Amino acid sequence: MSELLINLSIIFSQPTGISNYAKNLFPYFKSLHPTLLSAQDYPGFNCYSIPDNLTPAQGTKGHFDRILWTQFQLPKIYQKLKSKLIFSPVPEAPLSSNCRFVVMVHDLIALRFPKRFSPLTNYQRYYIPEVLRQAQHIICNSQATAKDITDFYKIPAQKITPILLAYDASHFRPFGEEGQGEGFFLQIHSPTPTLPLSHSPTIPLSTSSQRPYFLYIGRHDPYKNLHRLISAFAALPSHRDRELWLAGPTDQRYTPLLQVQVEELGITEQVKFLNYVPDDELPKIISGAIALVFPSLWEGFGLPVLEAMACGTPVITSNLSSLPEVAGDAGILINPYKLEEITEAMNTLATDAQLRDRLSAAAISRASNFSWEKTGMATVEVLKQYL
């Protein structure tokens, strides 16, 4: 018998935002004596083995198979273990069953920026609203996401609890002098659009030998607003003496268009496409940046902003969605649709060392208010109400 089931069917070895959320959270559930539904074993927890082919590692098929497993196999496990509640770190649960569940919603980006033939848009348009209507309660990661749930799905606000996310304080912290100048290898992509992305050379970068650089971390999807960031950087009076590093996985749908833009603006020597940066290298490049520039048009939370603040790096980010909830008054908030605001903020930080110092101190102070312990214990309190 297990009163609480934690559904970890989406978790796999490569770190993703949802995987990191779940893995950082469930250690705080020990007092509830849950059973983890997982393809891998977690020492110290009661685990129930499930198939290992239900994750993003299997692409669209994995996603589809997980929905089928959730609908038809999860209720059987629920009955077998005489459970009272399922908690899912994503908004997935068996519909029209006798299972009681609480789910987590990270964002509704696919509805805010819909793509006509996108499976994700249809998933958020048709499946998720049914899950949320049948849920005992809904947890989300920001007030902005809570408002989206209410606006898009007409879910009553009292059924939703926003709980802010957190970061690994032992990992994301100011990168000290002891590491400066040792250099590290990152994937730099040529801006030449005819060069296949998979054949781009690996070039050694040293945090001490490069020109001062601005940094972006994330995907290249259009809503991330990189085309405006690149144009704003090109408009900097001092852009020839600066660089813009774009850290995040390249995407054959979007990256070539950004590379063409860089070439047309004549800034191929200043803009670096880093591809995916290993997690252990991130604090180094974050700490070495003039600022993290994160002008996204919408975010459910905006973890790169929090991680940059934890490293003491000044942040320029959007005044929309959840991003003001994360940055507070410790960053420079801009209208992401206005190029001149992005450029002005970048120029100010590039030329005002005193402001950089003030924002760095404010960022570290604000980041200290976020912790996985707070997030985990707040989530436990919600689950207790339904056990």
C-alpha beads as a LAMMPS data file, in Angstrom:
LAMMPS data file: protein, C-alpha beads

387 atoms
386 bonds

1 atom types
1 bond types

-500.0 500.0 xlo xhi
-500.0 500.0 ylo yhi
-500.0 500.0 zlo zhi

Masses

1 110.0

Atoms # bond

1 1 1 0.000 0.000 0.000
2 1 1 1.268 3.464 -0.889
3 1 1 -0.947 6.501 -0.372
4 1 1 1.171 8.813 -2.575
5 1 1 2.575 7.967 -6.011
6 1 1 5.149 10.276 -7.613
7 1 1 4.967 9.818 -11.377
8 1 1 8.505 10.100 -12.788
9 1 1 7.749 8.530 -16.166
10 1 1 9.068 11.610 -17.994
11 1 1 12.497 11.484 -16.318
12 1 1 15.576 10.339 -18.252
13 1 1 19.346 10.685 -17.970
14 1 1 19.868 13.922 -19.932
15 1 1 19.050 16.877 -17.697
16 1 1 16.007 18.919 -18.695
17 1 1 14.127 21.601 -16.824
18 1 1 11.363 19.197 -15.846
19 1 1 13.819 16.453 -14.859
20 1 1 15.796 18.865 -12.696
21 1 1 12.597 20.123 -11.097
22 1 1 11.437 16.618 -10.203
23 1 1 14.808 15.376 -8.966
24 1 1 15.332 18.442 -6.772
25 1 1 11.824 18.207 -5.380
26 1 1 11.062 14.630 -4.438
27 1 1 13.736 14.329 -1.677
28 1 1 11.504 16.650 0.364
29 1 1 8.630 14.196 0.021
30 1 1 10.252 11.584 2.285
31 1 1 7.993 12.481 5.199
32 1 1 5.022 11.473 3.028
33 1 1 6.501 7.976 2.365
34 1 1 5.743 8.015 -1.368
35 1 1 6.317 5.368 -3.995
36 1 1 8.295 6.644 -6.964
37 1 1 7.074 5.361 -10.323
38 1 1 10.378 5.286 -12.145
39 1 1 12.480 3.396 -14.670
40 1 1 15.523 3.852 -12.427
41 1 1 16.098 3.123 -8.764
42 1 1 16.482 5.868 -6.166
43 1 1 18.171 4.691 -2.953
44 1 1 16.215 5.567 0.168
45 1 1 12.865 5.539 -1.656
46 1 1 10.296 2.892 -2.345
47 1 1 10.361 2.561 -6.143
48 1 1 7.961 0.853 -8.520
49 1 1 9.567 -0.053 -11.846
50 1 1 7.949 1.294 -15.013
51 1 1 9.017 1.198 -18.708
52 1 1 12.051 3.280 -19.688
53 1 1 10.762 4.281 -23.151
54 1 1 8.297 7.008 -22.127
55 1 1 10.597 10.008 -22.129
56 1 1 11.682 12.876 -24.426
57 1 1 14.686 10.716 -25.337
58 1 1 12.299 8.725 -27.561
59 1 1 10.965 11.888 -29.209
60 1 1 7.319 12.140 -30.231
61 1 1 6.869 8.364 -29.872
62 1 1 8.029 8.528 -26.255
63 1 1 5.574 11.328 -25.558
64 1 1 2.682 9.440 -27.176
65 1 1 3.573 6.181 -25.416
66 1 1 3.736 8.002 -22.069
67 1 1 0.240 9.439 -22.564
68 1 1 -1.077 5.936 -23.344
69 1 1 0.741 4.457 -20.333
70 1 1 -0.632 7.233 -18.133
71 1 1 -4.177 6.633 -19.344
72 1 1 -4.296 2.840 -19.259
73 1 1 -1.502 1.481 -17.031
74 1 1 -1.209 4.103 -14.296
75 1 1 -4.792 3.522 -13.003
76 1 1 -3.965 -0.194 -12.603
77 1 1 -0.884 0.645 -10.527
78 1 1 -2.961 3.111 -8.495
79 1 1 -5.474 0.362 -7.690
80 1 1 -2.826 -2.291 -7.048
81 1 1 -0.985 -0.115 -4.517
82 1 1 -4.246 1.133 -2.949
83 1 1 -3.127 4.713 -3.490
84 1 1 -4.929 7.929 -2.563
85 1 1 -3.089 10.475 -4.704
86 1 1 -0.749 10.836 -7.679
87 1 1 1.625 13.771 -8.016
88 1 1 2.955 14.477 -11.508
89 1 1 5.696 17.054 -12.262
90 1 1 3.967 17.656 -15.612
91 1 1 0.247 18.171 -16.353
92 1 1 -0.417 14.540 -17.232
93 1 1 -2.779 12.144 -15.460
94 1 1 -5.341 9.448 -16.259
95 1 1 -8.619 10.991 -17.407
96 1 1 -12.083 9.828 -16.380
97 1 1 -10.672 7.350 -13.866
98 1 1 -11.018 6.998 -10.129
99 1 1 -7.479 8.332 -9.645
100 1 1 -7.046 11.492 -7.604
101 1 1 -4.097 13.656 -8.649
102 1 1 -2.191 16.897 -8.278
103 1 1 -0.171 18.130 -11.260
104 1 1 2.457 20.757 -12.016
105 1 1 2.155 23.219 -14.926
106 1 1 5.385 24.855 -16.124
107 1 1 4.094 27.092 -18.918
108 1 1 1.541 27.431 -21.702
109 1 1 3.992 28.723 -24.310
110 1 1 2.509 26.508 -27.036
111 1 1 -0.859 28.233 -26.609
112 1 1 0.564 31.733 -26.325
113 1 1 2.669 31.182 -29.480
114 1 1 0.737 28.446 -31.314
115 1 1 2.095 26.563 -34.298
116 1 1 -0.530 25.271 -36.693
117 1 1 0.616 21.656 -36.960
118 1 1 2.513 21.366 -33.678
119 1 1 1.696 18.309 -31.530
120 1 1 2.632 20.397 -28.481
121 1 1 0.046 23.051 -29.335
122 1 1 -2.674 20.387 -29.662
123 1 1 -1.443 18.739 -26.458
124 1 1 -1.884 22.014 -24.561
125 1 1 -5.121 22.871 -26.363
126 1 1 -7.022 19.601 -25.895
127 1 1 -5.361 17.239 -23.377
128 1 1 -4.065 19.525 -20.641
129 1 1 -7.340 21.384 -19.987
130 1 1 -9.094 18.068 -19.287
131 1 1 -6.315 17.045 -16.898
132 1 1 -6.552 20.361 -15.064
133 1 1 -10.340 20.245 -14.777
134 1 1 -10.181 16.760 -13.227
135 1 1 -7.204 17.476 -10.938
136 1 1 -7.677 17.839 -7.191
137 1 1 -5.294 20.783 -7.311
138 1 1 -2.784 22.451 -9.645
139 1 1 0.697 23.679 -8.790
140 1 1 2.526 26.063 -11.111
141 1 1 5.835 27.926 -11.089
142 1 1 4.782 31.597 -11.072
143 1 1 1.902 34.022 -10.750
144 1 1 2.194 34.577 -14.515
145 1 1 1.601 30.883 -15.231
146 1 1 -1.296 30.823 -12.765
147 1 1 -2.906 33.701 -14.643
148 1 1 -2.374 31.898 -17.967
149 1 1 -4.108 28.790 -16.583
150 1 1 -7.074 30.897 -15.523
151 1 1 -7.173 32.946 -18.731
152 1 1 -6.727 30.108 -21.225
153 1 1 -8.626 27.320 -19.435
154 1 1 -11.034 29.207 -17.137
155 1 1 -9.762 27.251 -14.133
156 1 1 -10.717 28.928 -10.821
157 1 1 -7.762 30.720 -9.232
158 1 1 -8.416 29.039 -5.866
159 1 1 -7.577 25.681 -7.458
160 1 1 -4.045 26.873 -8.325
161 1 1 -1.011 27.369 -6.072
162 1 1 2.017 29.163 -7.570
163 1 1 5.296 27.931 -6.051
164 1 1 8.461 29.554 -7.394
165 1 1 11.330 27.335 -8.521
166 1 1 14.921 27.426 -7.288
167 1 1 18.517 26.658 -8.278
168 1 1 21.484 24.599 -7.095
169 1 1 23.276 26.994 -4.736
170 1 1 26.321 24.729 -4.536
171 1 1 26.769 24.955 -8.308
172 1 1 25.567 28.393 -9.380
173 1 1 27.675 30.873 -7.455
174 1 1 30.244 33.541 -8.395
175 1 1 33.132 31.890 -10.233
176 1 1 36.210 32.848 -8.241
177 1 1 39.608 33.979 -9.301
178 1 1 41.003 30.484 -8.857
179 1 1 39.338 29.417 -12.113
180 1 1 39.992 32.486 -14.232
181 1 1 42.213 32.077 -17.237
182 1 1 42.291 28.284 -17.300
183 1 1 40.182 28.191 -20.458
184 1 1 37.546 25.702 -21.499
185 1 1 36.189 24.164 -24.679
186 1 1 32.821 25.124 -26.087
187 1 1 31.107 24.423 -29.385
188 1 1 31.302 27.531 -31.609
189 1 1 29.164 27.456 -34.748
190 1 1 30.228 29.286 -37.855
191 1 1 27.671 31.899 -38.873
192 1 1 27.980 30.690 -42.457
193 1 1 24.503 29.242 -43.111
194 1 1 25.774 26.668 -45.603
195 1 1 27.893 24.939 -42.943
196 1 1 26.021 21.940 -41.493
197 1 1 25.443 22.516 -37.796
198 1 1 26.675 19.043 -36.910
199 1 1 30.091 19.759 -38.459
200 1 1 30.920 22.998 -36.697
201 1 1 34.387 23.155 -35.167
202 1 1 35.187 23.086 -31.458
203 1 1 37.241 26.134 -30.508
204 1 1 38.920 26.729 -27.139
205 1 1 37.617 29.780 -25.320
206 1 1 39.308 31.352 -22.343
207 1 1 37.333 33.503 -19.942
208 1 1 40.323 35.820 -19.635
209 1 1 41.458 36.189 -23.264
210 1 1 38.189 37.083 -25.022
211 1 1 36.691 40.500 -25.519
212 1 1 34.020 41.388 -22.933
213 1 1 30.857 39.525 -23.810
214 1 1 27.130 39.520 -23.233
215 1 1 25.521 36.121 -22.718
216 1 1 22.207 34.502 -23.625
217 1 1 21.273 30.997 -22.410
218 1 1 18.395 29.017 -23.896
219 1 1 16.861 27.615 -27.035
220 1 1 16.614 29.427 -30.372
221 1 1 12.805 29.336 -30.703
222 1 1 11.297 32.557 -32.118
223 1 1 9.580 33.502 -28.839
224 1 1 13.011 33.660 -27.206
225 1 1 13.447 36.877 -29.239
226 1 1 17.027 36.275 -30.382
227 1 1 16.531 38.132 -33.659
228 1 1 15.887 41.331 -31.694
229 1 1 18.762 40.598 -29.301
230 1 1 21.156 40.236 -32.241
231 1 1 19.925 43.473 -33.826
232 1 1 20.154 45.275 -30.482
233 1 1 23.728 44.087 -30.055
234 1 1 24.631 45.262 -33.579
235 1 1 23.298 48.719 -32.660
236 1 1 25.704 49.049 -29.706
237 1 1 28.150 51.922 -30.280
238 1 1 30.930 49.667 -28.978
239 1 1 29.847 46.359 -30.515
240 1 1 33.180 45.921 -32.306
241 1 1 34.839 45.715 -28.888
242 1 1 32.264 43.331 -27.424
243 1 1 30.930 39.866 -28.149
244 1 1 27.550 38.197 -27.854
245 1 1 27.592 34.549 -26.817
246 1 1 24.469 32.482 -27.502
247 1 1 24.585 29.377 -25.299
248 1 1 22.010 26.706 -25.988
249 1 1 21.272 23.853 -28.393
250 1 1 21.192 24.795 -32.044
251 1 1 18.017 24.043 -33.960
252 1 1 17.913 23.354 -37.697
253 1 1 14.572 25.188 -37.910
254 1 1 15.754 28.464 -36.378
255 1 1 19.552 28.709 -35.963
256 1 1 20.365 29.073 -39.696
257 1 1 18.059 32.106 -39.884
258 1 1 19.902 33.702 -36.976
259 1 1 23.236 32.916 -38.631
260 1 1 22.098 34.633 -41.837
261 1 1 21.045 37.669 -39.793
262 1 1 24.461 37.813 -38.104
263 1 1 26.227 37.644 -41.471
264 1 1 24.006 40.324 -43.022
265 1 1 24.694 42.646 -40.065
266 1 1 28.443 42.130 -40.497
267 1 1 29.015 40.897 -36.942
268 1 1 30.240 37.365 -37.589
269 1 1 33.377 37.992 -35.512
270 1 1 31.381 39.250 -32.537
271 1 1 28.536 36.715 -32.268
272 1 1 29.365 33.194 -31.060
273 1 1 26.930 30.280 -31.299
274 1 1 28.087 28.042 -28.452
275 1 1 25.600 25.178 -28.859
276 1 1 24.804 23.185 -25.689
277 1 1 27.137 24.118 -22.821
278 1 1 27.828 21.369 -20.246
279 1 1 26.312 22.126 -16.867
280 1 1 29.678 22.190 -15.100
281 1 1 30.885 24.960 -17.459
282 1 1 27.852 27.223 -17.095
283 1 1 28.884 29.064 -13.899
284 1 1 32.201 29.954 -15.570
285 1 1 30.720 31.596 -18.636
286 1 1 27.905 33.197 -16.623
287 1 1 30.308 34.741 -14.117
288 1 1 32.565 36.036 -16.883
289 1 1 29.812 37.881 -18.754
290 1 1 29.099 41.619 -18.679
291 1 1 25.463 40.592 -18.248
292 1 1 22.979 37.868 -19.045
293 1 1 20.590 39.268 -21.663
294 1 1 17.340 37.305 -21.643
295 1 1 14.717 39.255 -23.665
296 1 1 12.220 36.393 -24.001
297 1 1 8.680 37.279 -25.059
298 1 1 7.253 34.890 -22.449
299 1 1 8.468 32.466 -19.778
300 1 1 6.762 30.209 -17.274
301 1 1 9.605 30.943 -14.856
302 1 1 12.967 31.842 -16.439
303 1 1 15.584 29.711 -14.705
304 1 1 18.612 31.206 -16.555
305 1 1 17.804 34.574 -14.967
306 1 1 17.875 33.104 -11.461
307 1 1 21.053 31.110 -12.132
308 1 1 22.808 34.202 -13.488
309 1 1 21.787 36.245 -10.441
310 1 1 23.145 33.488 -8.185
311 1 1 26.495 33.873 -9.980
312 1 1 26.439 37.623 -9.304
313 1 1 26.031 38.457 -12.990
314 1 1 23.891 41.504 -13.848
315 1 1 20.694 40.623 -15.683
316 1 1 18.793 42.348 -18.490
317 1 1 15.431 40.687 -18.971
318 1 1 11.858 41.285 -20.087
319 1 1 9.217 43.166 -18.163
320 1 1 6.667 40.521 -19.221
321 1 1 5.342 37.227 -17.838
322 1 1 7.161 35.668 -14.870
323 1 1 10.495 37.387 -15.421
324 1 1 9.837 40.363 -13.097
325 1 1 8.855 37.817 -10.415
326 1 1 12.323 36.301 -10.699
327 1 1 14.504 39.376 -11.243
328 1 1 12.616 41.773 -8.983
329 1 1 14.554 45.027 -8.608
330 1 1 17.888 43.220 -8.969
331 1 1 17.911 43.397 -12.776
332 1 1 17.205 45.797 -15.623
333 1 1 13.720 45.169 -17.027
334 1 1 13.106 46.081 -20.667
335 1 1 10.247 45.897 -23.147
336 1 1 11.445 42.958 -25.296
337 1 1 9.621 44.286 -28.351
338 1 1 11.656 47.526 -28.346
339 1 1 15.149 47.172 -29.792
340 1 1 16.286 50.524 -28.459
341 1 1 15.521 49.498 -24.872
342 1 1 17.608 46.335 -25.191
343 1 1 20.481 48.266 -26.777
344 1 1 20.345 51.041 -24.178
345 1 1 20.430 48.548 -21.283
346 1 1 23.378 46.682 -22.811
347 1 1 25.282 49.902 -23.476
348 1 1 24.662 51.151 -19.936
349 1 1 26.037 47.978 -18.365
350 1 1 28.969 47.858 -20.773
351 1 1 30.083 51.367 -19.757
352 1 1 29.040 51.725 -16.089
353 1 1 31.193 49.594 -13.795
354 1 1 29.581 50.980 -10.641
355 1 1 26.129 49.965 -11.837
356 1 1 27.416 46.484 -12.667
357 1 1 28.768 46.163 -9.135
358 1 1 25.504 47.326 -7.577
359 1 1 23.426 44.956 -9.689
360 1 1 25.815 42.095 -8.974
361 1 1 25.398 42.522 -5.213
362 1 1 21.622 42.923 -5.559
363 1 1 21.426 39.810 -7.747
364 1 1 23.255 37.618 -5.238
365 1 1 21.039 38.916 -2.438
366 1 1 17.823 38.267 -4.359
367 1 1 18.879 34.804 -5.517
368 1 1 19.458 33.809 -1.887
369 1 1 15.671 34.057 -1.363
370 1 1 15.102 31.066 -3.664
371 1 1 15.819 27.513 -2.505
372 1 1 14.698 23.999 -3.348
373 1 1 13.930 23.504 0.328
374 1 1 11.332 26.295 0.170
375 1 1 9.932 24.925 -3.088
376 1 1 9.870 21.341 -1.802
377 1 1 8.283 22.097 1.566
378 1 1 5.626 24.337 -0.005
379 1 1 4.775 21.509 -2.414
380 1 1 4.571 19.001 0.458
381 1 1 2.084 21.276 2.238
382 1 1 -0.173 21.256 -0.825
383 1 1 -0.012 17.460 -1.181
384 1 1 -0.804 16.923 2.492
385 1 1 -4.164 18.595 1.984
386 1 1 -5.235 15.845 -0.441
387 1 1 -3.870 12.745 1.295

Bonds

1 1 1 2
2 1 2 3
3 1 3 4
4 1 4 5
5 1 5 6
6 1 6 7
7 1 7 8
8 1 8 9
9 1 9 10
10 1 10 11
11 1 11 12
12 1 12 13
13 1 13 14
14 1 14 15
15 1 15 16
16 1 16 17
17 1 17 18
18 1 18 19
19 1 19 20
20 1 20 21
21 1 21 22
22 1 22 23
23 1 23 24
24 1 24 25
25 1 25 26
26 1 26 27
27 1 27 28
28 1 28 29
29 1 29 30
30 1 30 31
31 1 31 32
32 1 32 33
33 1 33 34
34 1 34 35
35 1 35 36
36 1 36 37
37 1 37 38
38 1 38 39
39 1 39 40
40 1 40 41
41 1 41 42
42 1 42 43
43 1 43 44
44 1 44 45
45 1 45 46
46 1 46 47
47 1 47 48
48 1 48 49
49 1 49 50
50 1 50 51
51 1 51 52
52 1 52 53
53 1 53 54
54 1 54 55
55 1 55 56
56 1 56 57
57 1 57 58
58 1 58 59
59 1 59 60
60 1 60 61
61 1 61 62
62 1 62 63
63 1 63 64
64 1 64 65
65 1 65 66
66 1 66 67
67 1 67 68
68 1 68 69
69 1 69 70
70 1 70 71
71 1 71 72
72 1 72 73
73 1 73 74
74 1 74 75
75 1 75 76
76 1 76 77
77 1 77 78
78 1 78 79
79 1 79 80
80 1 80 81
81 1 81 82
82 1 82 83
83 1 83 84
84 1 84 85
85 1 85 86
86 1 86 87
87 1 87 88
88 1 88 89
89 1 89 90
90 1 90 91
91 1 91 92
92 1 92 93
93 1 93 94
94 1 94 95
95 1 95 96
96 1 96 97
97 1 97 98
98 1 98 99
99 1 99 100
100 1 100 101
101 1 101 102
102 1 102 103
103 1 103 104
104 1 104 105
105 1 105 106
106 1 106 107
107 1 107 108
108 1 108 109
109 1 109 110
110 1 110 111
111 1 111 112
112 1 112 113
113 1 113 114
114 1 114 115
115 1 115 116
116 1 116 117
117 1 117 118
118 1 118 119
119 1 119 120
120 1 120 121
121 1 121 122
122 1 122 123
123 1 123 124
124 1 124 125
125 1 125 126
126 1 126 127
127 1 127 128
128 1 128 129
129 1 129 130
130 1 130 131
131 1 131 132
132 1 132 133
133 1 133 134
134 1 134 135
135 1 135 136
136 1 136 137
137 1 137 138
138 1 138 139
139 1 139 140
140 1 140 141
141 1 141 142
142 1 142 143
143 1 143 144
144 1 144 145
145 1 145 146
146 1 146 147
147 1 147 148
148 1 148 149
149 1 149 150
150 1 150 151
151 1 151 152
152 1 152 153
153 1 153 154
154 1 154 155
155 1 155 156
156 1 156 157
157 1 157 158
158 1 158 159
159 1 159 160
160 1 160 161
161 1 161 162
162 1 162 163
163 1 163 164
164 1 164 165
165 1 165 166
166 1 166 167
167 1 167 168
168 1 168 169
169 1 169 170
170 1 170 171
171 1 171 172
172 1 172 173
173 1 173 174
174 1 174 175
175 1 175 176
176 1 176 177
177 1 177 178
178 1 178 179
179 1 179 180
180 1 180 181
181 1 181 182
182 1 182 183
183 1 183 184
184 1 184 185
185 1 185 186
186 1 186 187
187 1 187 188
188 1 188 189
189 1 189 190
190 1 190 191
191 1 191 192
192 1 192 193
193 1 193 194
194 1 194 195
195 1 195 196
196 1 196 197
197 1 197 198
198 1 198 199
199 1 199 200
200 1 200 201
201 1 201 202
202 1 202 203
203 1 203 204
204 1 204 205
205 1 205 206
206 1 206 207
207 1 207 208
208 1 208 209
209 1 209 210
210 1 210 211
211 1 211 212
212 1 212 213
213 1 213 214
214 1 214 215
215 1 215 216
216 1 216 217
217 1 217 218
218 1 218 219
219 1 219 220
220 1 220 221
221 1 221 222
222 1 222 223
223 1 223 224
224 1 224 225
225 1 225 226
226 1 226 227
227 1 227 228
228 1 228 229
229 1 229 230
230 1 230 231
231 1 231 232
232 1 232 233
233 1 233 234
234 1 234 235
235 1 235 236
236 1 236 237
237 1 237 238
238 1 238 239
239 1 239 240
240 1 240 241
241 1 241 242
242 1 242 243
243 1 243 244
244 1 244 245
245 1 245 246
246 1 246 247
247 1 247 248
248 1 248 249
249 1 249 250
250 1 250 251
251 1 251 252
252 1 252 253
253 1 253 254
254 1 254 255
255 1 255 256
256 1 256 257
257 1 257 258
258 1 258 259
259 1 259 260
260 1 260 261
261 1 261 262
262 1 262 263
263 1 263 264
264 1 264 265
265 1 265 266
266 1 266 267
267 1 267 268
268 1 268 269
269 1 269 270
270 1 270 271
271 1 271 272
272 1 272 273
273 1 273 274
274 1 274 275
275 1 275 276
276 1 276 277
277 1 277 278
278 1 278 279
279 1 279 280
280 1 280 281
281 1 281 282
282 1 282 283
283 1 283 284
284 1 284 285
285 1 285 286
286 1 286 287
287 1 287 288
288 1 288 289
289 1 289 290
290 1 290 291
291 1 291 292
292 1 292 293
293 1 293 294
294 1 294 295
295 1 295 296
296 1 296 297
297 1 297 298
298 1 298 299
299 1 299 300
300 1 300 301
301 1 301 302
302 1 302 303
303 1 303 304
304 1 304 305
305 1 305 306
306 1 306 307
307 1 307 308
308 1 308 309
309 1 309 310
310 1 310 311
311 1 311 312
312 1 312 313
313 1 313 314
314 1 314 315
315 1 315 316
316 1 316 317
317 1 317 318
318 1 318 319
319 1 319 320
320 1 320 321
321 1 321 322
322 1 322 323
323 1 323 324
324 1 324 325
325 1 325 326
326 1 326 327
327 1 327 328
328 1 328 329
329 1 329 330
330 1 330 331
331 1 331 332
332 1 332 333
333 1 333 334
334 1 334 335
335 1 335 336
336 1 336 337
337 1 337 338
338 1 338 339
339 1 339 340
340 1 340 341
341 1 341 342
342 1 342 343
343 1 343 344
344 1 344 345
345 1 345 346
346 1 346 347
347 1 347 348
348 1 348 349
349 1 349 350
350 1 350 351
351 1 351 352
352 1 352 353
353 1 353 354
354 1 354 355
355 1 355 356
356 1 356 357
357 1 357 358
358 1 358 359
359 1 359 360
360 1 360 361
361 1 361 362
362 1 362 363
363 1 363 364
364 1 364 365
365 1 365 366
366 1 366 367
367 1 367 368
368 1 368 369
369 1 369 370
370 1 370 371
371 1 371 372
372 1 372 373
373 1 373 374
374 1 374 375
375 1 375 376
376 1 376 377
377 1 377 378
378 1 378 379
379 1 379 380
380 1 380 381
381 1 381 382
382 1 382 383
383 1 383 384
384 1 384 385
385 1 385 386
386 1 386 387
